[in-house]
């Protein structure tokens, strides 16, 4: 795929994310409506999630009618070689509680993986993007992740699942990691964790139980910013996950979280 083709796909990803953001901003801070439980009583979806994904699908259907779409709320639709992987609202719980830490994530993949990715933070008006052959960017500025050298000085982000038994196991991992790092942060939005690591607000990030739409755009942005991205395979009762960190830190961090 040429750089020009990647650029066209990225323009579509950004337009789709912006369409979702308009729906979300119009509803943020108001009493949430249509809130339903999904996998557990703490795993929620609202009318805002559904409206945002509908807006994304409208943009993609108009601009890329031959492509497939995989969305958190609408599942998989369509046929074609390219797949759009979208999370219309990453950080739903934050959004519903009025916490300003949520984002829209849109990625396009082919058989080799992610081609483009966009993560939009509407409240901060921050747009993180990357293409397979291009730089990671925050707005129009290229970003490169700092290459921290010591895990003991690293600020590490993570996240927790919705199921209480899963959180208990994740808590045990945090207890192992926390004494070995500068500190831990838990924002509640995997896409933001990844792009904030890409731009140096965090030094590293790990989490099990993330879904494909949570990380498809963010992992590409992190990789193009110069970070190592490594999959965590399923283990026992633990779901698969992801770790991203500078090359000097990732082996030690993976050893702790595995």
RABEL-V846500 format. One record per backbone hydrogen bond with DSSP energy under -0.5 kcal/mol. CO is the residue of the C=O (numbers start at 1). NH is the residue of the N-H. If there is no record, write none. Layout:
BEGIN
[[CO:NH] [CO:NH]]
END
This chain:
BEGIN
[[2:6] [3:7] [4:8] [5:9] [6:10] [7:11] [8:12] [9:13] [10:14] [11:15] [12:16] [13:17] [14:18] [15:19] [16:20] [17:21] [18:22] [19:23] [20:24] [21:25] [22:26] [23:27] [24:27] [24:28] [27:30] [33:47] [36:45] [40:38] [40:43] [42:44] [43:38] [45:36] [46:50] [47:51] [48:52] [49:53] [50:54] [51:55] [52:56] [53:57] [54:58] [55:59] [56:60] [57:61] [58:62] [59:63] [60:64] [64:67] [68:84] [69:77] [70:86] [71:75] [75:71] [77:69] [82:68] [83:85] [83:109] [84:70] [84:86] [85:107] [86:72] [86:88] [87:105] [89:91] [90:103] [91:95] [92:96] [93:97] [94:99] [95:98] [98:100] [99:101] [103:90] [104:120] [105:87] [106:118] [107:85] [108:115] [108:116] [109:83] [110:113] [113:110] [115:132] [116:108] [117:130] [118:106] [119:121] [119:128] [120:104] [120:122] [121:125] [121:126] [125:127] [126:121] [126:128] [127:139] [128:119] [129:137] [130:117] [131:134] [136:143] [137:129] [137:139] [138:141] [141:138] [146:148] [150:153] [151:154] [151:182] [154:156] [154:182] [154:183] [155:203] [155:204] [156:185] [157:206] [163:167] [164:168] [165:169] [166:170] [167:171] [168:172] [169:173] [170:174] [171:175] [172:176] [173:176] [173:177] [174:178] [175:179] [177:180] [177:181] [178:181] [183:156] [185:158] [189:193] [190:194] [191:195] [192:196] [193:197] [194:198] [195:199] [196:201] [196:202] [197:200] [203:246] [204:157] [205:244] [207:242] [211:214] [211:215] [212:215] [212:216] [215:219] [216:220] [217:221] [218:222] [219:223] [220:224] [221:225] [222:227] [223:226] [224:136] [225:145] [228:245] [230:243] [231:233] [232:241] [235:238] [238:235] [240:209] [241:232] [242:207] [243:230] [244:205] [245:228] [246:249] [246:250] [247:251] [249:253] [250:254] [251:255] [252:256] [253:257] [254:258]]
END
